[in-house]
């Protein structure tokens, strides 16, 4: 076991009693095993603090004190600073080094106070006996002879390489089992796609042995490659989402990167085997490929090798990208190049000489060649060639030669070896990237320190005393016999529990009043947050019973949301707007439309002053733990965003969780200022210090099971609380200096109840306090004479137009300040445009044979499908982040779903328009289409609408699914269907009649139709068709592809309808579906 342990803020989210038990165990472990342990804690209670032997006090990056805990107060008293009697020593130590808080602890009243800096403390510590002893010990080198050979670890990892591998392998297998629904879905997806494939390319519709029939077989083979490769795109999201944990464990030397990557590779082999076998088994003979069994197994081997390569490539890209947005863009553009240079989109012989190297480094080349050689060198393709333009003896070799494929049977095995070599290469690159790359961003906040803010913050007492600019109506909240149930979890039913429902709250009653700060306290799992969610109307599931009244009137959630603020435990904000913009946005949408702009701005400034956010007004909110605001600053922003709505009742879920004592004190001062304005404020709280606990006026204490065991005033120095529980027989008296909150939680545990054979809920139910509370609830359950129920003329504070304007304003800022999304998108667009332009250089005006036309068709197909797919994938990651913010804002009644959807679609449309313009200018000029205004505008329109419906489709899937991973898997499934029925792999005229309807249901088919017809439709130049001779181009388009030039108007109208349809579905999904589980 480890003998030196470092633990950072391990008490976050735990109640004080649980924290004490954990640290107490750690203390015994240290003393018993002679281990070394360093622990940092936030807001430790006196009891927990007293468990430590030594203290290290840091200030401004310097050690102010290091030594025995018993001597630390003596050190500061010697400098004139004394800890008050009921002050937690840990809180005192943090505040005595602070610019703002130090003066209050100055005890030498006969001398003037002067600020003592961290460097001065350090100098004083060097002359303190404890410091002198420490420095003397450090001055003498450690005698190595005294050390045991095993004292220092000589191995980099704690176990052998084989054990490391087996541990990581077992964990990977566990993750696969727990992710089983995803893999089952992938198997179902490839099964469904294989059924679609063989019903489209059904053997009775195929014509083996002919040149025209070979085109359909090529389409079937290429679609098989695309499906098998794209079935692994979910690996992008799965890998990226695992990286934060991997980087943490790698840096902590849990295991080497190869031990992480190798099990992933090995355990995906059976999955690849199953998926490839399903595809080949269902499609091979039903499509009508070469009937020999050996060729069946050779095609299976090719698909298996291709999928291995694809997964390794996608994992490598994921580590290079390290974020979902970059992974989507980089992954899509890489797959695009791999496909385009693979020999099917454009034949090898038609590539420009300077791009031929790309053909040989594309893994797709070897996959395409392997399956093409396996098929077209079969005996049934040995029909003699009668077309003298192709110097090959058989039809099969002509089909291979026209595509620039290899014509030697032995090249099949070379291609298989190349695919496995690529797989090994990409896996090695994946492991190397895991070894040397680090996560983006700095895990520390980039915002200013508290002391820096303090220098700029003005006093807020005067603001509180003079009242707020905007008046509000003080309101009370009373509730009686509140019960809450959820469906019994499946794992509990497996343990033999017969009930259908699990009760989390039981007959809870109480009243919260204006100007009174109430604390909701209880051990972890007691139901504090559950009660708050029920009262605030934030629960999205479960069953609620009971009466809830607002100033005597039954609560109506629609109107209650207008006067209620809810500060969630997790601070959810849009990362790319500033503090001031976040608060302004909330004020604009939540204050009444009767409030003029000048008054609203004054109120915003007043709230920022009250919450002490003025120094941070222009700071970007950022991502938690990566950039922007610190945890404490985010808490204050959360309070400000709710307070600026001018609510009468505010709920705060653990506002001090995750904060140190000084930061918690700032937040609680904010909360106290809010209460002093006359509002009703309720907070859940986990492990409060004495100062924070006694800042509350009243307490509601819950025990596990959701039952109230105390509800009343705390009293001076928690006197009422202490008196109530000390009156219970068997309860030990509180020790002098002990934190009442810790004592209260310690004596009300289930273990104490079992020991004393009492039920605190029953004691409370029979107490005078309960009877007084019943009278209080009864009094607040009826409206006061002359009062009116809450009524608003409209559901939302602002008009539909104002909601749209505000949402557009915020989304515009969010997109403009999100360079990771937009810069990558535009950079990829330019890069793909240049590469495509180079590959298809001047192909637009060189159509003299069928292969020229197929090259152009393939170019248009690839140009829009892959970049459109990139837009859809990247937009999903952005929409998924903003959806979390939307859920919070929707619950507060800020706006309806339609303005939000309109704003996000509108901003995307602007950026897509710019993206399309760049792409169209590059592609149109380099491909060499006819430069006329009409044809160029048609080209721009079809590409623009294609990118729009792809982007809207990706957004729609996020709104209709619970998480990003499922949305990504569904996206890849339908993209495969769209590709199959696009008219490129198999022309509409050759699609079986039972599937032809889906051709018109594929948006991509309309785009290919529009692009090809608008650029070369109506042209009469001759085109050489193998086996048919010279054919008029326009006639060939109509007969073979089914493209009519006079149909362009309808095609353009359908594009608009597709875009509108997906946007409307996105809006409806956002409006009616809520996947937040509360």
URKAJO-V442222 format. One record per helix or strand of 3 or more residues. SS is the DSSP state (H for helix, E for strand). FROM is the first residue (numbers start at 0). LEN is the number of residues. Records with the same first field share a line. If there is no record, write none. Layout:
SS->FROM-LEN + FROM-LEN
//
This chain:
E->3-5 + 35-5 + 53-6 + 61-7 + 476-11 + 500-12 + 516-6 + 542-8 + 563-4 + 648-5 + 679-5 + 697-6 + 706-7 + 1021-4 + 1028-4
H->15-18 + 45-4 + 68-9 + 88-7 + 101-4 + 117-10 + 128-11 + 143-3 + 160-18 + 179-21 + 202-3 + 210-20 + 233-18 + 256-31 + 292-29 + 323-17 + 347-3 + 352-9 + 362-14 + 378-3 + 394-8 + 410-26 + 449-5 + 460-6 + 489-5 + 527-9 + 556-7 + 578-12 + 596-14 + 613-3 + 630-13 + 660-16 + 689-4 + 715-11 + 739-8 + 749-7 + 759-6 + 767-13 + 799-17 + 818-21 + 842-3 + 849-42 + 896-31 + 932-28 + 963-17 + 987-3 + 995-6 + 1002-14 + 1032-9 + 1044-28
//
